[in-house]
Amino acid sequence: MTYGPPSPIVFAAEWPRAAWVVGSLLLAGKKLQAAPPGDGRPVLVLPGLVNSDRSNIVLRRFLTRLGYRSYPWGLGRNLGRRAIGDDGARLIARIERIHAETGAPVTLIGVSLGGMMARFAANQRPDLIREVITVSSPFAGDPRDTNVWRAFEWLTGDSIDSDVARAWSRACAAPLAVPSTAIWSRSDGLVNGLACRAPGQPLARDIEVRSNHVGVQLRPAVLLAIADILAAVPENAGPP
């Protein structure tokens, strides 16, 4: 299904809205401190397009403080297949190492493009994955449902119309065999929020928040939603 990109007005508001992120974190300090505690399970956090693990420092520290074993993805900047390898081999190898180290299935949290990669990996190796949480990840639409598809092509070297890219997109959108939650926003200025959901897929649910795209993983509402998701017990989750 095609939804179209966000309007130019919403797109232009992205960076002014992002400037308020740090302030919102400070104001939400008490609420964040009251988030439900974790159980020590491994959680791997994947960054968005062109971002590195630095973009997720706040999220990973939050998860660690709650009591989860939070891991960076360790693959440098997210430049699509250039970062994870053909067929996601490097990403899957990273998940395999964490699985072997902890003896537990790994929870994947992916921001934007990172969320699409998390779904791709979960479809390839569901035996390694406990659940998937995507944050503003347009996995359910057309690449042109975003205002950044040209930047994606330039940065990754992949044409969105290539057979490889389309096959990869289908794999990202396919229903997962593990629980998944899609966090999305109607007011996202870079990607159409309607393309970031999976209505009707088994084992999947959607949580709507009010947020822009840039710095979405720093929003208190998103951090609290992630904490609540992790504190719940998915129907077919493995041991923590």
C-alpha positions in Angstrom: 0.0 0.0 0.0 1.2 3.5 -0.8 0.5 6.4 1.6 2.6 9.2 0.2 5.2 11.3 2.0 4.5 13.7 4.8 3.5 17.2 3.8 6.1 19.9 3.2 4.8 21.8 6.2 5.3 18.9 8.6 8.7 18.2 7.0 9.8 21.8 7.6 8.8 21.5 11.3 11.1 18.5 11.9 14.2 20.3 13.2 12.5 23.0 15.2 10.5 20.3 17.0 13.7 18.3 17.5 15.2 21.2 19.4 12.8 20.6 22.3 13.8 17.0 22.8 16.5 17.6 25.5 14.2 19.9 27.4 11.4 17.3 27.3 13.8 14.7 28.8 14.7 17.0 31.7 11.0 17.7 32.4 10.1 14.0 32.4 12.8 12.9 34.8 10.5 11.7 37.5 8.3 9.8 35.1 11.3 8.1 33.5 12.6 7.1 37.0 9.2 5.4 37.7 9.4 3.2 34.6 9.0 -0.6 35.3 12.2 -2.4 36.1 13.8 -4.8 33.7 14.7 -8.5 34.1 18.2 -8.6 32.7 17.3 -9.9 29.3 19.6 -8.9 26.3 18.4 -6.0 24.2 20.1 -4.9 21.0 19.5 -1.3 19.8 19.8 -0.5 16.1 20.3 3.1 14.8 18.5 4.9 11.9 19.9 5.8 8.5 23.4 7.3 8.6 23.4 7.2 12.4 25.7 5.3 14.7 25.4 3.9 18.2 25.9 7.4 19.5 22.4 8.3 18.5 21.0 5.7 20.9 23.2 6.4 23.9 20.3 7.9 25.9 18.0 4.9 25.0 20.6 2.3 25.9 21.5 4.0 29.2 17.8 4.1 30.1 17.5 0.4 29.4 20.6 -0.4 31.4 19.3 1.7 34.3 16.1 -0.3 34.2 18.0 -3.5 34.5 18.3 -4.8 30.9 21.5 -5.9 29.3 21.6 -3.2 26.6 23.9 -3.8 23.6 25.0 -1.4 20.8 24.8 -2.8 17.3 28.6 -2.2 16.7 28.4 -2.0 12.9 29.3 1.7 12.5 27.0 4.1 10.7 23.8 2.6 9.3 24.3 2.7 5.6 21.9 -0.1 4.7 23.3 -3.2 3.2 26.8 -1.6 3.3 26.6 -1.9 7.1 24.9 -5.2 7.7 26.2 -7.1 4.7 24.3 -9.0 2.0 21.4 -10.9 3.4 22.1 -9.1 6.7 25.0 -11.5 7.5 26.9 -9.0 9.8 23.8 -8.1 11.8 22.7 -11.7 12.2 26.3 -12.6 13.3 26.0 -9.8 15.9 22.8 -11.3 17.2 24.2 -14.8 17.3 27.1 -13.6 19.4 24.8 -11.9 21.9 22.6 -15.0 22.0 25.6 -17.2 22.7 27.0 -14.9 25.3 23.8 -14.5 27.3 22.1 -17.9 26.5 18.8 -16.0 25.9 16.8 -14.8 22.9 17.6 -11.2 22.0 15.1 -8.4 22.0 15.6 -6.0 19.0 14.8 -2.3 19.2 15.3 -0.5 15.9 14.9 3.2 15.1 13.7 4.1 11.6 15.8 2.1 9.1 17.2 0.2 12.1 13.7 -1.1 12.8 13.3 -2.4 9.3 16.6 -4.2 9.7 15.4 -5.7 13.0 12.3 -7.1 11.3 14.5 -8.4 8.4 16.7 -10.2 10.9 13.7 -11.6 12.9 12.3 -13.0 9.7 15.6 -14.7 8.8 16.4 -16.1 12.3 13.4 -16.1 14.6 15.1 -18.7 16.7 17.5 -16.0 18.0 14.8 -13.3 18.7 12.5 -12.8 21.7 10.6 -9.8 20.2 11.0 -6.8 18.0 10.2 -3.1 18.7 10.3 -0.6 15.8 10.3 3.1 16.3 9.2 5.3 13.4 10.2 2.5 10.9 8.3 2.7 7.6 8.4 -1.1 7.0 4.8 -1.4 5.8 4.7 1.1 2.9 6.4 2.1 -0.2 9.9 3.7 0.0 8.4 6.9 -1.5 6.2 7.2 1.5 9.1 9.1 3.0 10.9 12.5 2.4 14.3 10.8 2.6 14.2 8.1 -0.1 16.6 10.0 -2.3 19.0 10.5 0.6 18.7 6.7 1.2 19.7 6.0 -2.3 22.7 8.4 -2.2 24.0 7.2 1.2 23.5 3.5 0.7 24.2 3.1 -3.0 21.0 1.1 -3.4 18.2 2.1 -5.8 14.8 1.7 -4.2 13.5 0.3 -7.5 16.1 -2.5 -7.7 15.0 -6.1 -7.4 17.2 -6.5 -4.3 15.7 -3.5 -2.6 12.2 -4.6 -3.3 12.8 -8.1 -2.1 14.4 -6.7 1.1 11.4 -4.4 1.6 9.0 -7.4 1.3 11.0 -9.3 3.9 10.8 -6.4 6.3 7.0 -6.1 5.9 6.3 -9.8 6.2 4.5 -10.9 9.4 6.9 -12.0 12.1 6.9 -15.3 14.0 7.8 -13.4 17.2 5.9 -10.7 19.0 6.4 -7.2 17.6 5.4 -3.7 18.5 5.4 -0.7 16.1 5.7 2.7 17.7 4.6 5.4 15.2 3.4 9.0 14.9 1.0 10.7 12.6 3.0 14.0 12.9 6.3 12.4 11.7 7.8 14.8 9.1 10.3 12.4 7.5 8.3 9.2 7.0 4.5 8.7 6.8 3.5 7.3 10.1 0.8 5.1 8.5 3.6 3.1 6.9 5.1 2.4 10.3 2.4 0.1 11.5 1.3 -3.5 11.0 -2.4 -3.6 11.6 -3.9 -7.0 11.3 -0.6 -8.9 11.5 -0.6 -11.8 14.1 1.6 -11.2 17.2 1.8 -7.5 16.3 0.5 -4.4 17.9 0.8 -0.7 17.3 1.4 2.2 19.7 0.8 5.7 18.5 2.8 8.6 20.0 2.9 12.3 19.2 6.4 13.0 17.9 8.5 14.2 15.0 11.1 11.9 13.5 14.5 13.4 14.3 15.4 12.3 17.9 12.2 10.3 18.3 14.2 7.7 20.4 14.8 10.5 22.9 11.2 11.4 23.5 10.0 10.5 27.0 6.7 9.1 25.6 8.8 6.7 23.4 11.1 5.7 26.2 8.2 5.0 28.5 6.4 3.0 25.8 9.5 0.9 25.3 9.8 0.3 29.1 6.1 -0.8 29.3 6.5 -3.1 26.2 9.5 -4.8 27.7 7.8 -5.2 31.1 4.9 -7.0 29.5 5.1 -10.7 28.8 4.6 -11.5 25.1 2.4 -14.6 24.3 5.2 -16.7 22.8 8.3 -15.1 24.4 11.1 -17.4 25.3 12.8 -17.3 28.7 14.3 -13.9 29.8 
